[in-house]
Amino acid sequence: MSISASQGLFGRLKQGLGKSAANLAAFFTKKKLDAATIAELEEALIQSDMGTTEAHVLAQAVGKNRYDSEIEPGALRALLAREIAARLAKLEKPLVVDTAKKPFVILVAGVNGAGKTTTIGKLAKRFTGEGRKVMLAAGDTFRAAAIEQLAIWARRAGAEFVATRPGGDAAGLAFEALEKAREQNMDVLIIDTAGRLQNKADLMAELEKIARVVAKLDSGAPHAVLLVLDATTGQNALSQVAAFAGSVKLTGLIMTKLDGTAKGGILVALAAKFALPVHFIGVGETEEDLIPFDAGHFAKALTGTA
């Protein structure tokens, strides 16, 4: 990636995380790092949805060996950004399409309203832009609108599209899509699934069935299982990851709607509890606003560091 392209990504990220950064902004004034100041920082971090444990650990790390010392705002921002980046580094892993697996099958799950179908469309656009042959499968058969929405994204991305009638069998559609993707020599098959609450056992069982069915055609499939999370749900994202991971073998996360919340710290809480990589984050509506996750850039944007 060129320097200008990288700067452009960081600019979009910084703008998108503006609400989360504003949540911490009041803390960054010239002051002594005494007990009261560290407590204030801890409270600000909790408000950004990092969770009480991680907020405490981070605040203590910032204050370590620095109690009662004066610190400039810029130095404090940089210090906090470094501590956050260190905790997020293990989440930084790109989504790599294994060309030895053809098609590379990606199963996408998430709760209602997380932005799953839109995210799939943006992924498809990214992959076709890389010169890959992509097929989208409308496995959200419960909503006719979701099928139409995915069809529009497929046309926009220049991808093939497979669907069944509204209310049809999602697992059967996934099986048929993989057969067609093989016949048409597709590089990537992305399977959408119906939005489901993590406490609905029947819908979670259907998700498990979809994964089992595609494995009958390809024992390694799905090769990636991505969970789309809505950042505005805050701490509820933790229970969603736990529930979905109990049904299917998640390989990565995509966090959407970070531009609409002050709860960007939820990624720090996720890093502490789960070892799952975050492949992309969404900071806006356009295709360019689905950004590969970079721990250092995210930490700087979250703290308002230049």
C-alpha positions in Angstrom: 0.0 0.0 0.0 1.3 3.4 -0.9 2.0 6.1 1.8 -0.8 8.3 0.4 -3.3 5.4 0.4 -2.3 4.5 4.0 -2.8 8.2 5.0 -6.2 8.1 3.3 -7.3 5.1 5.3 -6.1 6.6 8.6 -8.0 9.8 7.8 -11.2 7.9 7.2 -10.6 5.9 10.4 -9.9 9.0 12.5 -13.1 10.6 11.2 -15.1 7.5 11.7 -13.9 7.1 15.3 -14.6 10.7 16.1 -17.4 10.0 18.6 -15.2 7.5 20.5 -12.2 9.8 20.5 -14.4 12.7 21.8 -15.4 10.4 24.8 -11.7 10.5 25.9 -10.9 14.0 24.8 -11.8 15.7 28.0 -9.2 13.7 29.8 -6.3 15.0 27.7 -5.3 18.2 29.5 -1.9 19.0 31.1 -2.0 17.5 34.5 -0.3 15.4 37.1 -0.7 11.6 36.8 -1.8 11.2 40.4 -4.4 8.7 41.8 -7.3 11.0 41.0 -6.2 11.5 37.4 -5.7 7.7 36.9 -9.2 7.1 38.3 -10.6 9.7 35.9 -8.9 7.9 33.0 -10.3 4.6 34.1 -13.8 6.0 34.2 -13.3 7.4 30.7 -12.2 4.1 29.3 -15.1 2.3 30.9 -17.4 4.8 29.2 -15.9 3.8 25.9 -16.9 0.2 26.6 -13.5 -1.4 27.3 -15.0 -3.1 30.3 -14.1 -2.5 33.9 -11.2 -5.0 34.0 -9.4 -3.8 30.9 -10.0 -0.1 31.8 -8.4 -0.7 35.2 -5.4 -2.5 33.7 -4.9 0.2 31.0 -5.2 3.0 33.4 -2.7 1.4 35.8 -0.3 0.8 32.9 -0.4 4.5 31.9 0.3 5.5 35.5 3.1 3.0 36.2 6.3 4.7 37.4 4.7 8.1 36.4 2.7 9.0 39.5 2.7 12.7 40.4 4.7 13.6 37.3 3.6 16.3 34.9 2.7 15.1 31.4 1.8 17.0 28.2 -1.5 16.2 26.5 0.3 15.0 23.3 2.6 12.7 25.3 -0.4 11.3 27.3 -2.3 10.6 24.1 0.7 8.8 22.6 1.3 6.8 25.8 -2.3 5.6 26.0 -2.3 4.8 22.2 0.7 2.6 22.6 -0.8 0.7 25.5 -4.1 0.2 23.6 -2.2 -0.9 20.4 -0.2 -3.4 22.4 -3.4 -5.1 23.5 -5.0 -5.0 20.1 -2.0 -6.3 18.2 -3.1 -9.9 18.5 -6.3 -9.1 16.6 -4.5 -7.7 13.6 -4.7 -10.4 10.9 -5.8 -9.8 7.3 -8.4 -12.0 5.6 -6.4 -14.0 3.2 -8.0 -16.0 0.4 -6.2 -19.3 0.0 -5.9 -19.8 -3.7 -5.3 -23.5 -3.2 -9.0 -23.8 -2.0 -11.2 -23.1 -5.0 -13.7 -21.7 -4.4 -12.6 -20.3 -1.1 -15.9 -20.5 0.9 -16.7 -17.7 3.4 -19.7 -18.1 5.6 -21.0 -14.8 7.2 -23.2 -14.7 10.3 -24.5 -12.1 12.7 -27.5 -10.8 14.6 -30.3 -8.8 13.0 -29.2 -5.3 11.9 -25.5 -5.8 12.3 -24.9 -4.8 8.7 -24.1 -8.3 7.5 -25.5 -8.1 3.9 -23.9 -4.7 3.2 -20.6 -6.0 4.6 -20.8 -8.9 2.2 -21.4 -6.6 -0.7 -18.3 -4.5 0.3 -16.2 -7.6 0.6 -17.4 -8.8 -2.9 -16.4 -5.4 -4.4 -13.0 -5.7 -2.8 -12.4 -9.2 -4.1 -13.6 -8.5 -7.6 -11.4 -5.4 -7.6 -8.5 -7.7 -6.9 -9.4 -9.6 -10.1 -11.1 -12.6 -8.4 -14.2 -14.3 -9.6 -16.8 -14.0 -6.9 -20.2 -15.6 -6.2 -22.7 -14.4 -3.6 -25.3 -16.8 -2.1 -28.4 -15.3 -0.6 -28.7 -17.7 2.4 -30.9 -15.2 4.3 -34.1 -16.7 2.9 -36.3 -15.3 5.6 -36.3 -11.8 4.2 -37.1 -11.1 0.5 -35.6 -7.7 1.0 -32.2 -9.2 2.0 -32.2 -11.4 -1.1 -32.9 -8.3 -3.3 -30.3 -6.2 -1.4 -27.6 -8.9 -2.0 -28.6 -9.1 -5.7 -28.0 -5.4 -6.0 -24.6 -5.7 -4.3 -23.7 -8.6 -6.6 -24.5 -6.5 -9.7 -22.5 -3.6 -8.3 -19.5 -5.7 -7.6 -19.6 -7.7 -10.8 -20.2 -10.9 -8.9 -22.4 -14.0 -9.7 -25.5 -14.4 -7.6 -27.4 -17.5 -6.4 -30.7 -17.4 -4.5 -33.8 -19.4 -3.8 -37.4 -18.4 -3.1 -38.1 -16.5 0.1 -38.6 -19.0 2.9 -36.6 -21.7 1.1 -34.1 -24.0 2.7 -30.9 -22.1 3.5 -28.7 -25.1 3.8 -29.9 -26.5 0.5 -29.2 -23.1 -1.1 -25.7 -23.1 0.3 -25.1 -26.6 -1.1 -26.4 -25.6 -4.6 -24.3 -22.4 -4.5 -21.1 -24.4 -3.8 -21.9 -26.8 -6.7 -22.4 -23.8 -9.1 -19.3 -22.0 -7.8 -17.2 -25.1 -8.6 -18.8 -25.5 -12.0 -18.1 -21.9 -12.9 -14.6 -22.0 -11.5 -15.2 -19.2 -8.9 -12.4 -18.0 -6.7 -14.5 -17.0 -3.8 -18.0 -18.0 -2.6 -19.6 -15.8 0.1 -22.7 -17.2 1.8 -25.0 -14.8 3.5 -27.1 -16.2 6.4 -30.2 -14.9 8.2 -29.7 -12.5 11.0 -30.3 -14.4 14.2 -30.3 -13.5 17.9 -27.7 -15.5 19.8 -30.4 -16.9 22.2 -32.5 -18.5 19.4 -31.5 -22.2 19.5 -33.4 -23.2 16.3 -31.8 -20.5 14.2 -28.3 -21.3 15.7 -29.0 -25.0 14.8 -29.7 -23.9 11.2 -26.4 -22.1 11.0 -24.7 -25.3 12.2 -26.5 -27.2 9.4 -25.4 -24.8 6.7 -21.8 -25.4 7.8 -22.3 -29.2 7.8 -23.9 -29.2 4.4 -21.1 -27.3 2.6 -18.6 -29.6 4.3 -20.2 -32.6 2.5 -19.0 -31.1 -0.8 -15.7 -29.8 0.5 -14.4 -31.3 3.8 -12.5 -28.1 4.5 -15.4 -25.7 3.9 -16.4 -23.2 5.0 -12.8 -22.0 4.9 -13.6 -18.8 6.8 -16.5 -18.1 9.2 -16.9 -14.4 9.9 -19.1 -12.9 12.5 -20.3 -9.3 11.8 -20.7 -7.2 15.0 -22.4 -3.9 15.4 -20.2 -1.6 17.5 -23.2 0.3 18.8 -24.2 -2.8 20.9 -21.2 -2.3 23.1 -20.6 -5.0 25.7 -23.4 -7.2 24.1 -20.8 -8.0 21.4 -19.0 -10.2 23.9 -22.1 -12.5 24.4 -22.7 -12.6 20.7 -19.2 -13.9 20.0 -19.4 -16.5 22.7 -22.8 -17.8 21.5 -21.9 -17.9 17.8 -18.6 -19.6 18.6 -20.5 -22.3 20.4 -22.4 -23.1 17.2 -19.8 -22.7 14.4 -16.0 -22.4 14.3 -15.5 -18.7 14.0 -12.3 -17.7 12.2 -12.6 -13.9 12.3 -14.7 -10.8 13.1 -15.8 -7.7 11.3 -16.9 -4.7 13.4 -19.3 -2.3 11.8 -20.8 1.1 12.6 -17.9 2.4 14.6 -18.7 5.8 13.2 -22.1 5.8 14.9 -20.9 5.1 18.5 -18.6 6.3 21.3 -18.1 2.7 22.2 -15.0 2.0 20.1 -13.3 0.6 23.2 -15.3 -2.6 22.8 -12.5 -3.9 20.6 -10.1 -3.8 23.6 -12.6 -5.9 25.6 -12.9 -8.4 22.7 -9.1 -8.7 22.5 -9.0 -9.5 26.2 -11.6 -12.2 26.1 -11.2 -13.8 22.7 -8.3 -14.7 20.4 -10.3 -14.1 17.2 -8.8 -11.7 14.7 -10.6 -8.6 13.5 -10.2 -8.5 9.7 -12.1 -5.3 8.9 -13.8 -2.4 10.7 -16.6 -0.3 9.2 -16.5 3.5 9.7 -19.1 4.6 7.2 -21.5 3.7 4.5 -19.3 3.7 1.4 -17.3 0.7 0.1 -14.0 2.5 1.0 -15.2 2.7 4.7 -14.7 -1.0 5.2 -11.1 -0.8 6.4 -8.6 -3.5 7.1 -8.0 -3.5 10.9 -4.6 -2.0 11.9 -4.0 -2.0 15.7 -1.7 1.0 15.7 -3.9 3.2 13.5 -7.0 2.2 15.5 -5.4 3.1 18.8 -4.2 6.5 17.5 -7.7 7.3 16.0 -9.4 6.2 19.3 -7.2 8.5 21.4 -7.1 11.4 18.8 -3.4 11.0 18.3 -2.1 12.7 15.2 
